[in-house]
């Protein structure tokens, strides 16, 4: 329950931990930064490197050029593939244009790609739980288009057709709500009792951790503010999770300036968190904004300590190691 002092409720902020950058996002952003340092601008990036407006704007100012498709990149130029992954067709398109590529796909997304290829080789029908049009879903489905059916809504569950009910497996987009995914899985299992689970959990550890942290504080919050962009699936899920877990209201904002002061009317406890593609400077800006308006007290709610780190893409590591070697020789 909210802390009370001398019979009056104290305004406070509950700050979720973990929040913000996950290992895959950090790897992808650093990949573009290092590519700009190593090769110089411009460095092309297919799609948004991660789904965050501030990150994309910052990298654009440094010389990154974001394109929708590889055929927009000049022949022979350097292109980075985003953290969300790409299909084999995109790799083929890049090769046909002699593009130099750096693949910044999150290793956890790559794992789902490998699962899709494996089950396709074994001739399974693959039911991919995810959001239609999301880049990650398009990349995963592209690994085995003849075997994959997308399941986004409850209506999709009813439309699924399979060749052999004993050879069906489900996979999922990594950034979904854990609870919502389990609802879809149970609906699918009602139709296909022999539906197999993936070899390991497809929902990203960071997505799960951020949802758990929000659940731990939501019931105490009059308002939960989630820092993140509208095209960020995991950020939007945090708003939903907060409301489902008992928050009276929850909103998604890119910047502190987007907070409507009317949201704060009658509010004592504000919860703050951020999606996995959000740099913490944006959260600190929001805390400063709240402090200026009467919410200076911040209490961190910690549910996990993340220590995961991923190595940079192999293509970039080779160049950086070579440059280090040349530098040491000099």
Residue pairs with C-beta under 8 A, 6 or more apart in sequence:
1 220
2 9
2 10
2 12
2 220
2 268
2 269
3 9
3 10
3 12
4 10
9 268
10 268
10 297
11 267
11 268
11 269
11 294
11 295
11 297
12 268
12 269
12 270
12 295
12 297
12 298
12 299
13 269
13 270
13 271
13 272
13 287
13 290
13 295
13 297
13 298
13 299
14 217
14 220
14 221
14 269
14 270
14 271
14 272
14 299
14 300
14 301
15 271
15 272
15 273
15 283
15 287
15 298
15 299
15 300
15 301
16 210
16 213
16 214
16 216
16 217
16 271
16 272
16 273
16 300
16 301
16 303
17 213
17 300
17 301
17 302
17 303
17 304
18 206
18 209
18 210
18 213
18 302
18 303
18 304
18 305
18 306
19 210
19 213
19 272
19 273
19 274
19 278
19 280
19 283
20 274
20 275
20 276
20 278
20 279
20 280
20 283
21 29
21 276
21 277
21 278
21 279
21 280
22 204
22 205
22 206
22 207
22 276
22 277
22 306
22 308
23 206
23 306
23 308
23 309
23 310
24 83
24 106
24 107
24 108
24 109
24 204
24 206
24 276
24 310
25 50
25 83
25 106
25 276
25 277
26 309
26 310
27 83
27 104
27 106
27 310
27 311
27 312
27 313
28 49
28 50
28 82
28 83
28 104
28 106
29 49
29 50
29 55
29 59
30 312
31 49
31 80
31 102
31 104
31 312
31 313
31 316
32 43
32 45
32 49
32 59
32 64
32 80
32 104
33 59
33 62
34 312
34 316
34 320
35 43
35 78
35 80
35 102
35 316
36 43
36 59
36 62
36 63
36 64
38 316
38 319
38 320
38 323
39 78
40 63
41 62
41 63
41 64
42 63
42 64
42 65
42 77
43 63
43 64
43 65
43 78
43 79
43 80
44 64
44 65
44 66
44 67
44 72
44 73
44 77
44 78
44 79
44 80
45 59
45 64
45 65
45 66
45 67
45 79
45 80
45 82
46 66
46 67
46 68
46 69
46 70
46 73
46 79
46 80
46 81
46 82
46 86
46 90
47 66
47 67
47 68
47 82
47 84
47 135
48 55
48 56
48 66
48 82
48 231
49 55
49 56
49 59
49 64
49 66
49 80
49 82
49 83
49 104
50 56
50 82
50 83
50 277
51 84
51 229
51 231
51 232
51 233
51 235
51 275
51 277
52 228
52 229
52 232
52 254
52 275
52 277
52 278
52 279
53 229
53 254
54 254
54 255
54 278
54 279
54 282
55 277
55 279
56 66
60 66
67 73
67 79
69 90
69 93
70 79
70 90
70 93
70 94
70 97
70 99
71 93
71 97
73 79
73 94
73 97
73 99
75 97
75 98
75 99
76 97
76 98
76 99
76 100
77 99
77 100
78 99
78 100
78 101
78 102
79 94
79 99
79 100
79 101
79 102
80 101
80 102
80 103
80 104
81 90
81 101
81 102
81 103
81 104
81 105
82 104
82 105
82 135
83 104
83 105
83 106
83 109
83 277
84 105
84 106
84 109
84 134
84 135
84 136
84 139
85 105
85 106
85 109
85 110
85 113
85 135
85 136
85 139
85 140
86 103
86 105
86 135
86 139
86 142
87 138
87 139
87 141
87 142
87 143
88 142
88 143
89 142
90 139
90 142
91 101
94 101
101 315
102 313
102 315
102 316
103 313
103 315
104 313
105 113
105 139
106 174
106 204
106 310
107 310
108 174
108 204
108 205
109 136
109 139
109 140
109 174
111 200
111 202
112 140
112 171
112 172
112 174
112 198
112 202
113 139
113 140
113 143
115 171
115 198
115 199
115 202
116 126
116 128
116 140
116 141
116 143
116 144
116 147
116 148
116 171
117 143
117 144
119 126
119 144
119 147
119 169
119 171
120 126
120 143
120 144
120 146
120 147
120 148
122 167
123 147
123 167
124 147
124 167
124 168
124 169
124 196
125 147
125 149
125 162
125 163
125 164
125 167
125 168
125 169
126 144
126 147
126 148
126 149
126 168
126 169
126 170
126 171
127 148
127 149
127 151
127 160
127 168
127 169
127 170
127 171
127 188
127 195
128 137
128 140
128 141
128 148
128 149
128 150
128 151
128 170
128 171
128 172
128 173
129 151
129 152
129 170
129 171
129 172
129 173
129 176
129 181
129 184
129 185
130 136
130 137
130 140
130 150
130 151
130 152
130 172
130 173
130 176
131 137
131 152
131 173
131 176
131 233
132 150
132 152
134 173
134 233
136 173
136 174
136 175
136 233
137 150
137 173
140 148
140 171
140 173
141 148
141 150
149 160
149 161
150 156
151 157
151 160
151 170
151 184
151 188
154 184
154 187
157 184
157 187
157 188
157 191
158 191
160 188
160 191
160 192
162 168
162 192
165 192
165 193
165 194
166 194
168 192
168 194
168 195
168 196
169 195
169 196
169 197
169 198
170 184
170 185
170 188
170 195
170 196
170 197
170 198
171 198
171 202
172 181
172 198
172 202
172 203
173 202
173 233
174 202
174 203
174 204
174 207
175 203
175 204
175 207
175 232
175 233
175 234
175 237
175 276
176 203
176 207
176 233
176 237
177 211
177 237
177 240
177 241
178 203
178 207
178 208
178 211
179 211
179 241
179 244
180 237
180 240
181 203
185 195
185 197
188 195
189 195
201 208
204 234
204 276
205 306
205 308
206 234
206 276
206 306
206 308
207 234
207 237
207 276
209 303
209 304
209 306
210 234
210 238
210 273
210 275
210 276
211 237
211 238
211 241
212 303
212 304
213 273
213 301
213 302
213 303
213 304
214 224
214 226
214 238
214 241
214 242
214 245
214 271
214 273
215 241
215 245
216 301
216 303
217 224
217 271
217 301
218 224
218 241
218 242
218 243
218 245
218 246
218 247
218 250
218 271
219 245
219 246
219 247
220 269
220 271
221 242
221 246
221 247
221 248
221 269
221 270
221 271
222 247
222 248
222 249
222 266
222 267
222 268
222 269
222 270
223 247
223 248
223 249
223 250
223 251
223 263
223 264
223 267
223 269
223 270
223 271
224 239
224 242
224 243
224 247
224 249
224 250
224 251
224 270
224 271
224 272
224 273
225 250
225 251
225 253
225 259
225 270
225 271
225 272
225 273
225 286
226 235
226 238
226 239
226 242
226 250
226 251
226 252
226 253
226 273
226 274
226 275
227 235
227 252
227 253
227 254
227 272
227 273
227 274
227 275
227 278
227 282
227 283
227 286
228 234
228 235
228 236
228 238
228 252
228 253
228 254
228 274
228 275
228 277
228 278
229 235
229 252
229 254
229 275
229 277
230 236
230 252
230 254
232 275
232 276
232 277
232 278
234 275
234 276
234 277
235 252
235 274
235 275
235 276
235 277
235 278
236 252
238 250
238 252
238 273
238 275
239 250
239 251
239 252
242 250
242 271
242 273
243 249
243 250
247 271
249 263
250 271
251 259
251 260
251 263
253 259
253 286
254 282
255 282
255 285
255 286
256 282
256 285
256 286
256 288
256 289
256 290
257 289
259 286
259 289
261 293
264 270
264 293
270 290
270 295
272 283
272 286
272 287
272 290
273 283
274 280
274 282
274 283
287 298
290 296
311 317
312 320
